[in-house]
């Protein structure tokens, strides 16, 4: 009598089943090896699929502009506390920054003022200055542009 992994009887097993000429693998290795081999094959295929997808993501990342990558790092390290992690969305304190020109970024980040002729989305005076980001403004503009 043969039971599946849930303890249910699948079929009765005869002693001659293991030596059936129509099933040479069972004849040579027995039923236990067949049941073990199938999960192994599945695992190998799953590993191959995961490694292929990881390679494509790595290629996608390496194809990006290094200025964009550095700008993203600056944004995540300094801006997401007030602005949203997604620069296209408003944050809890600050507005969305996607598409902001470099002149606006430089004025707001370094001096907390607006460039001449710019109408702000929010008229708040909450944003502090970040003078240490002076050299990072072009990278931030590349990420937000």
C-alpha positions as protocol buffer text, in pm:
chain_id: "A"
residue {
  index: 1
  type: UNK
  ca { x: 0 y: 0 z: 0 }
}
residue {
  index: 2
  type: UNK
  ca { x: 141 y: 340 z: -99 }
}
residue {
  index: 3
  type: UNK
  ca { x: 49 y: 667 z: 74 }
}
residue {
  index: 4
  type: UNK
  ca { x: 106 y: 1023 z: -40 }
}
residue {
  index: 5
  type: UNK
  ca { x: 255 y: 1295 z: 181 }
}
residue {
  index: 6
  type: UNK
  ca { x: -86 y: 1360 z: 338 }
}
residue {
  index: 7
  type: UNK
  ca { x: -121 y: 998 z: 447 }
}
residue {
  index: 8
  type: UNK
  ca { x: -389 y: 911 z: 192 }
}
residue {
  index: 9
  type: UNK
  ca { x: -371 y: 578 z: 12 }
}
residue {
  index: 10
  type: UNK
  ca { x: -279 y: 639 z: -350 }
}
residue {
  index: 11
  type: UNK
  ca { x: -269 y: 283 z: -482 }
}
residue {
  index: 12
  type: UNK
  ca { x: -172 y: -56 z: -374 }
}
residue {
  index: 13
  type: UNK
  ca { x: 181 y: -146 z: -471 }
}
residue {
  index: 14
  type: UNK
  ca { x: 269 y: -487 z: -592 }
}
residue {
  index: 15
  type: UNK
  ca { x: 617 y: -623 z: -554 }
}
residue {
  index: 16
  type: UNK
  ca { x: 644 y: -654 z: -932 }
}
residue {
  index: 17
  type: UNK
  ca { x: 583 y: -277 z: -978 }
}
residue {
  index: 18
  type: UNK
  ca { x: 944 y: -191 z: -901 }
}
residue {
  index: 19
  type: UNK
  ca { x: 1063 y: -415 z: -1183 }
}
residue {
  index: 20
  type: UNK
  ca { x: 816 y: -311 z: -1451 }
}
residue {
  index: 21
  type: UNK
  ca { x: 993 y: -286 z: -1787 }
}
residue {
  index: 22
  type: UNK
  ca { x: 772 y: 7 z: -1894 }
}
residue {
  index: 23
  type: UNK
  ca { x: 919 y: 217 z: -1614 }
}
residue {
  index: 24
  type: UNK
  ca { x: 1298 y: 168 z: -1627 }
}
residue {
  index: 25
  type: UNK
  ca { x: 1379 y: 448 z: -1381 }
}
residue {
  index: 26
  type: UNK
  ca { x: 1153 y: 296 z: -1121 }
}
residue {
  index: 27
  type: UNK
  ca { x: 1301 y: -43 z: -1194 }
}
residue {
  index: 28
  type: UNK
  ca { x: 1652 y: 89 z: -1138 }
}
residue {
  index: 29
  type: UNK
  ca { x: 1606 y: 346 z: -865 }
}
residue {
  index: 30
  type: UNK
  ca { x: 1271 y: 276 z: -703 }
}
residue {
  index: 31
  type: UNK
  ca { x: 984 y: 514 z: -631 }
}
residue {
  index: 32
  type: UNK
  ca { x: 1171 y: 716 z: -367 }
}
residue {
  index: 33
  type: UNK
  ca { x: 1435 y: 846 z: -608 }
}
residue {
  index: 34
  type: UNK
  ca { x: 1171 y: 958 z: -860 }
}
residue {
  index: 35
  type: UNK
  ca { x: 990 y: 1157 z: -594 }
}
residue {
  index: 36
  type: UNK
  ca { x: 1317 y: 1322 z: -488 }
}
residue {
  index: 37
  type: UNK
  ca { x: 1437 y: 1396 z: -841 }
}
residue {
  index: 38
  type: UNK
  ca { x: 1135 y: 1606 z: -942 }
}
residue {
  index: 39
  type: UNK
  ca { x: 1184 y: 1870 z: -669 }
}
residue {
  index: 40
  type: UNK
  ca { x: 1553 y: 1886 z: -755 }
}
residue {
  index: 41
  type: UNK
  ca { x: 1477 y: 1957 z: -1118 }
}
residue {
  index: 42
  type: UNK
  ca { x: 1228 y: 2225 z: -1011 }
}
residue {
  index: 43
  type: UNK
  ca { x: 1488 y: 2385 z: -783 }
}
residue {
  index: 44
  type: UNK
  ca { x: 1749 y: 2391 z: -1058 }
}
residue {
  index: 45
  type: UNK
  ca { x: 1505 y: 2556 z: -1298 }
}
residue {
  index: 46
  type: UNK
  ca { x: 1399 y: 2808 z: -1033 }
}
residue {
  index: 47
  type: UNK
  ca { x: 1763 y: 2897 z: -962 }
}
residue {
  index: 48
  type: UNK
  ca { x: 1832 y: 2947 z: -1331 }
}
residue {
  index: 49
  type: UNK
  ca { x: 1528 y: 3172 z: -1369 }
}
residue {
  index: 50
  type: UNK
  ca { x: 1625 y: 3382 z: -1065 }
}
residue {
  index: 51
  type: UNK
  ca { x: 1983 y: 3423 z: -1180 }
}
residue {
  index: 52
  type: UNK
  ca { x: 1866 y: 3528 z: -1526 }
}
residue {
  index: 53
  type: UNK
  ca { x: 1633 y: 3791 z: -1380 }
}
residue {
  index: 54
  type: UNK
  ca { x: 1908 y: 3917 z: -1147 }
}
residue {
  index: 55
  type: UNK
  ca { x: 2141 y: 3960 z: -1443 }
}
residue {
  index: 56
  type: UNK
  ca { x: 1882 y: 4162 z: -1634 }
}
residue {
  index: 57
  type: UNK
  ca { x: 1825 y: 4390 z: -1334 }
}
residue {
  index: 58
  type: UNK
  ca { x: 2201 y: 4439 z: -1297 }
}
residue {
  index: 59
  type: UNK
  ca { x: 2227 y: 4536 z: -1663 }
}
residue {
  index: 60
  type: UNK
  ca { x: 1936 y: 4776 z: -1619 }
}
residue {
  index: 61
  type: UNK
  ca { x: 2105 y: 4943 z: -1321 }
}
residue {
  index: 62
  type: UNK
  ca { x: 2443 y: 4963 z: -1491 }
}
residue {
  index: 63
  type: UNK
  ca { x: 2282 y: 5130 z: -1795 }
}
residue {
  index: 64
  type: UNK
  ca { x: 2173 y: 5431 z: -1588 }
}
residue {
  index: 65
  type: UNK
  ca { x: 2368 y: 5752 z: -1582 }
}
residue {
  index: 66
  type: UNK
  ca { x: 2616 y: 5764 z: -1288 }
}
residue {
  index: 67
  type: UNK
  ca { x: 2506 y: 6125 z: -1223 }
}
residue {
  index: 68
  type: UNK
  ca { x: 2148 y: 6000 z: -1186 }
}
residue {
  index: 69
  type: UNK
  ca { x: 2262 y: 5732 z: -939 }
}
residue {
  index: 70
  type: UNK
  ca { x: 2458 y: 5984 z: -732 }
}
residue {
  index: 71
  type: UNK
  ca { x: 2168 y: 6229 z: -741 }
}
residue {
  index: 72
  type: UNK
  ca { x: 1933 y: 5959 z: -614 }
}
residue {
  index: 73
  type: UNK
  ca { x: 2172 y: 5884 z: -329 }
}
residue {
  index: 74
  type: UNK
  ca { x: 2185 y: 6255 z: -236 }
}
residue {
  index: 75
  type: UNK
  ca { x: 1805 y: 6280 z: -253 }
}
residue {
  index: 76
  type: UNK
  ca { x: 1748 y: 5972 z: -36 }
}
residue {
  index: 77
  type: UNK
  ca { x: 2008 y: 6082 z: 220 }
}
residue {
  index: 78
  type: UNK
  ca { x: 1892 y: 6444 z: 255 }
}
residue {
  index: 79
  type: UNK
  ca { x: 1545 y: 6506 z: 113 }
}
residue {
  index: 80
  type: UNK
  ca { x: 1310 y: 6217 z: 190 }
}
residue {
  index: 81
  type: UNK
  ca { x: 1258 y: 6325 z: 551 }
}
residue {
  index: 82
  type: UNK
  ca { x: 1034 y: 6608 z: 425 }
}
residue {
  index: 83
  type: UNK
  ca { x: 973 y: 6520 z: 60 }
}
residue {
  index: 84
  type: UNK
  ca { x: 833 y: 6191 z: -61 }
}
residue {
  index: 85
  type: UNK
  ca { x: 1061 y: 5897 z: -145 }
}
residue {
  index: 86
  type: UNK
  ca { x: 905 y: 5921 z: -492 }
}
residue {
  index: 87
  type: UNK
  ca { x: 1000 y: 6272 z: -614 }
}
residue {
  index: 88
  type: UNK
  ca { x: 685 y: 6287 z: -830 }
}
residue {
  index: 89
  type: UNK
  ca { x: 461 y: 6284 z: -518 }
}
residue {
  index: 90
  type: UNK
  ca { x: 410 y: 6543 z: -245 }
}
residue {
  index: 91
  type: UNK
  ca { x: 577 y: 6465 z: 86 }
}
residue {
  index: 92
  type: UNK
  ca { x: 443 y: 6521 z: 438 }
}
residue {
  index: 93
  type: UNK
  ca { x: 605 y: 6866 z: 457 }
}
residue {
  index: 94
  type: UNK
  ca { x: 760 y: 6945 z: 117 }
}
residue {
  index: 95
  type: UNK
  ca { x: 610 y: 6941 z: -233 }
}
residue {
  index: 96
  type: UNK
  ca { x: 690 y: 6707 z: -521 }
}
residue {
  index: 97
  type: UNK
  ca { x: 1029 y: 6787 z: -675 }
}
residue {
  index: 98
  type: UNK
  ca { x: 1018 y: 6592 z: -1001 }
}
residue {
  index: 99
  type: UNK
  ca { x: 1111 y: 6819 z: -1292 }
}
residue {
  index: 100
  type: UNK
  ca { x: 1256 y: 7097 z: -1076 }
}
residue {
  index: 101
  type: UNK
  ca { x: 1514 y: 7304 z: -1268 }
}
residue {
  index: 102
  type: UNK
  ca { x: 1868 y: 7333 z: -1138 }
}
residue {
  index: 103
  type: UNK
  ca { x: 1829 y: 7705 z: -1063 }
}
residue {
  index: 104
  type: UNK
  ca { x: 1536 y: 7635 z: -831 }
}
residue {
  index: 105
  type: UNK
  ca { x: 1723 y: 7354 z: -655 }
}
residue {
  index: 106
  type: UNK
  ca { x: 2028 y: 7573 z: -605 }
}
residue {
  index: 107
  type: UNK
  ca { x: 1824 y: 7865 z: -468 }
}
residue {
  index: 108
  type: UNK
  ca { x: 1617 y: 7652 z: -230 }
}
residue {
  index: 109
  type: UNK
  ca { x: 1891 y: 7417 z: -109 }
}
residue {
  index: 110
  type: UNK
  ca { x: 2168 y: 7673 z: -60 }
}
residue {
  index: 111
  type: UNK
  ca { x: 1979 y: 7994 z: 28 }
}
residue {
  index: 112
  type: UNK
  ca { x: 1615 y: 7888 z: 100 }
}
residue {
  index: 113
  type: UNK
  ca { x: 1487 y: 8150 z: -146 }
}
residue {
  index: 114
  type: UNK
  ca { x: 1311 y: 8119 z: -478 }
}
residue {
  index: 115
  type: UNK
  ca { x: 1464 y: 8224 z: -809 }
}
residue {
  index: 116
  type: UNK
  ca { x: 1330 y: 8551 z: -954 }
}
residue {
  index: 117
  type: UNK
  ca { x: 990 y: 8510 z: -1117 }
}
residue {
  index: 118
  type: UNK
  ca { x: 919 y: 8166 z: -968 }
}
residue {
  index: 119
  type: UNK
  ca { x: 578 y: 8110 z: -808 }
}
residue {
  index: 120
  type: UNK
  ca { x: 614 y: 7852 z: -526 }
}
residue {
  index: 121
  type: UNK
  ca { x: 382 y: 7553 z: -489 }
}
residue {
  index: 122
  type: UNK
  ca { x: 368 y: 7614 z: -113 }
}
residue {
  index: 123
  type: UNK
  ca { x: 446 y: 7939 z: 61 }
}
residue {
  index: 124
  type: UNK
  ca { x: 627 y: 7799 z: 363 }
}
residue {
  index: 125
  type: UNK
  ca { x: 952 y: 7894 z: 530 }
}
residue {
  index: 126
  type: UNK
  ca { x: 1021 y: 7553 z: 683 }
}
residue {
  index: 127
  type: UNK
  ca { x: 1305 y: 7429 z: 462 }
}
residue {
  index: 128
  type: UNK
  ca { x: 1654 y: 7466 z: 615 }
}
residue {
  index: 129
  type: UNK
  ca { x: 1967 y: 7543 z: 416 }
}
residue {
  index: 130
  type: UNK
  ca { x: 2204 y: 7265 z: 311 }
}
residue {
  index: 131
  type: UNK
  ca { x: 2533 y: 7442 z: 225 }
}
residue {
  index: 132
  type: UNK
  ca { x: 2726 y: 7114 z: 225 }
}
residue {
  index: 133
  type: UNK
  ca { x: 2526 y: 7007 z: -84 }
}
residue {
  index: 134
  type: UNK
  ca { x: 2670 y: 7284 z: -304 }
}
residue {
  index: 135
  type: UNK
  ca { x: 2874 y: 7038 z: -512 }
}
residue {
  index: 136
  type: UNK
  ca { x: 2584 y: 6790 z: -529 }
}
residue {
  index: 137
  type: UNK
  ca { x: 2326 y: 7019 z: -694 }
}
residue {
  index: 138
  type: UNK
  ca { x: 2405 y: 6907 z: -1056 }
}
residue {
  index: 139
  type: UNK
  ca { x: 2361 y: 6541 z: -954 }
}
residue {
  index: 140
  type: UNK
  ca { x: 2038 y: 6618 z: -773 }
}
residue {
  index: 141
  type: UNK
  ca { x: 1914 y: 6802 z: -1084 }
}
residue {
  index: 142
  type: UNK
  ca { x: 2006 y: 6501 z: -1300 }
}
residue {
  index: 143
  type: UNK
  ca { x: 1798 y: 6273 z: -1074 }
}
residue {
  index: 144
  type: UNK
  ca { x: 1496 y: 6504 z: -1047 }
}
residue {
  index: 145
  type: UNK
  ca { x: 1498 y: 6620 z: -1409 }
}
